[in-house]
Amino acid sequence: MKLTSSSKLQGTASVLLALAGLALGAAHAAAQTPDLNQLAPYKPEYNVTGGLRIAGSELKGNVDLLVEGFKKFHPDAMVSTNFMTSSEGALGMMYAGVSDIAPMGDDAKVTDQMPFYNTYRHVPTEISIATGGYDKRGTLFAWAIVVNKDNPLAKLSMGQLDRIFGSERTGGWEIGADANNNLLYTSRYARGPETNIRTWGQLGLNGDWANKEIQTYGYIAPGFAVNFERKVMHWSDKWNPNFKEYVEEKEATTDAAGKAVASERMLEDISNNKYGIGWAALMHAKDYPNVKVLAISQTDNSPAIALTPDNVKNRSYPLTRDAYIYVNRTPGQPLDPRVREFMRFVLSRDGQQIIQNAGVYTPLPAKYVAEQLKKLN
């Protein structure tokens, strides 16, 4: 039977979709679903007695629950908690000398870490204790990249997101182990204006789309914006000049001027502007049928991963977030044994079981737990 051009195109599309499905399946298989049975149960290596001070975020009740579990193994530990400053003051309390452990719901900003470095001549050690959530408020939900439903695109890479939302720059930050436990700016992440993606034609769209400007939308609140800058733009804060900024409704003034910049407004705008793209919370985006969520790949050549509950839990989706605890470990010296013992508990089967039972965040996969444990030694 002779194929028409339409039939050939449909056949080619079917093959491409099948190949994409195989690639996505392979990527999903390589990711590790959290399994508490793969984690070692907690066994004390040091008997903690006396004071242990924790200050920062209460991580939606998880810190108190972890302290309670820890004290079952260390009844003589006198653990104090101070959540008054939340994440914003966590490192400040530590470099002021009044805490030993700094839980944070947000990534530690460059400006948080610089005074810490100036105090100790090294940056704090960042340890992930849980994966953020999928689509619920207060869970450190993953970012959804959304476009108008009429947009032909189905996926983008992290590099493309950088070139869409970011701008030309002279460099980016390296922090921690990559910078000799310092914060150092480097031209390694420099790129010129010719690398910017500003029209849909640069992403391969034709016809009416080809020369249309990409209108960008997203959040301006520091806890959100810094995470996106870190993951996508090498900590750069140089955005596309047309970037339209919004906040969660609770962070906006209660008058009409505040409602105009609430995050739902950007989803309304993208619903009506087929040339828009934004990064948003799925808990909001799912209520707007005229927007769709794109799959994201880590590199230009790797498989695109859909934003699904499983892909957040197994950390294959590139725009997941973490619940962190920061500790003060001097390079080349052992960590305070009281702090180390608490962190060993948090990263054990017992600690991760507490996080799973609390239901706010997701326990870490075993391979990722192993990476965090290495930071303690």
Rosetta blueprint (number, residue, H / E / L):
1 M L
2 K L
3 L L
4 T L
5 S H
6 S H
7 S H
8 K H
9 L H
10 Q H
11 G H
12 T H
13 A H
14 S H
15 V H
16 L H
17 L H
18 A H
19 L H
20 A H
21 G H
22 L H
23 A H
24 L H
25 G H
26 A H
27 A H
28 H H
29 A H
30 A H
31 A L
32 Q L
33 T L
34 P L
35 D L
36 L H
37 N H
38 Q H
39 L L
40 A L
41 P L
42 Y L
43 K L
44 P L
45 E L
46 Y L
47 N L
48 V L
49 T L
50 G E
51 G E
52 L E
53 R E
54 I E
55 A E
56 G L
57 S L
58 E L
59 L L
60 K L
61 G L
62 N H
63 V H
64 D H
65 L H
66 L H
67 V H
68 E H
69 G H
70 F H
71 K H
72 K H
73 F H
74 H L
75 P L
76 D L
77 A E
78 M E
79 V E
80 S E
81 T E
82 N E
83 F L
84 M L
85 T L
86 S H
87 S H
88 E H
89 G H
90 A H
91 L H
92 G H
93 M H
94 M H
95 Y H
96 A L
97 G L
98 V L
99 S L
100 D L
101 I E
102 A E
103 P E
104 M E
105 G L
106 D L
107 D L
108 A L
109 K L
110 V H
111 T H
112 D H
113 Q H
114 M H
115 P H
116 F H
117 Y H
118 N H
119 T H
120 Y H
121 R L
122 H L
123 V L
124 P L
125 T E
126 E E
127 I E
128 S E
129 I E
130 A E
131 T E
132 G L
133 G L
134 Y L
135 D L
136 K L
137 R L
138 G L
139 T L
140 L L
141 F L
142 A L
143 W E
144 A E
145 I E
146 V E
147 V E
148 N E
149 K L
150 D L
151 N L
152 P L
153 L L
154 A L
155 K E
156 L E
157 S E
158 M H
159 G H
160 Q H
161 L H
162 D H
163 R H
164 I H
165 F H
166 G E
167 S L
168 E L
169 R E
170 T L
171 G L
172 G E
173 W E
174 E E
175 I E
176 G E
177 A H
178 D H
179 A H
180 N L
181 N L
182 N E
183 L E
184 L E
185 Y E
186 T E
187 S H
188 R H
189 Y H
190 A L
191 R E
192 G L
193 P H
194 E H
195 T H
196 N L
197 I L
198 R L
199 T E
200 W H
201 G H
202 Q H
203 L H
204 G L
205 L L
206 N L
207 G H
208 D H
209 W H
210 A L
211 N L
212 K L
213 E E
214 I L
215 Q E
216 T E
217 Y E
218 G E
219 Y E
220 I L
221 A L
222 P H
223 G H
224 F H
225 A H
226 V H
227 N H
228 F H
229 E H
230 R H
231 K H
232 V H
233 M H
234 H L
235 W L
236 S L
237 D L
238 K L
239 W E
240 N L
241 P L
242 N L
243 F L
244 K E
245 E E
246 Y E
247 V E
248 E L
249 E H
250 K H
251 E H
252 A L
253 T L
254 T L
255 D L
256 A H
257 A H
258 G H
259 K H
260 A L
261 V L
262 A E
263 S H
264 E H
265 R H
266 M H
267 L H
268 E H
269 D H
270 I H
271 S H
272 N H
273 N L
274 K L
275 Y L
276 G E
277 I E
278 G E
279 W E
280 A E
281 A E
282 L H
283 M H
284 H H
285 A H
286 K L
287 D L
288 Y L
289 P L
290 N L
291 V E
292 K E
293 V E
294 L L
295 A E
296 I E
297 S E
298 Q L
299 T L
300 D L
301 N L
302 S L
303 P L
304 A L
305 I E
306 A L
307 L L
308 T L
309 P H
310 D H
311 N H
312 V H
313 K H
314 N L
315 R L
316 S L
317 Y L
318 P L
319 L L
320 T L
321 R L
322 D E
323 A E
324 Y E
325 I E
326 Y E
327 V E
328 N L
329 R L
330 T L
331 P L
332 G L
333 Q L
334 P L
335 L L
336 D L
337 P H
338 R H
339 V H
340 R H
341 E H
342 F H
343 M H
344 R H
345 F H
346 V H
347 L L
348 S L
349 R H
350 D H
351 G H
352 Q H
353 Q H
354 I H
355 I H
356 Q H
357 N H
358 A H
359 G L
360 V L
361 Y L
362 T E
363 P L
364 L L
365 P L
366 A H
367 K H
368 Y H
369 V H
370 A H
371 E H
372 Q H
373 L H
374 K H
375 K L
376 L L
377 N L
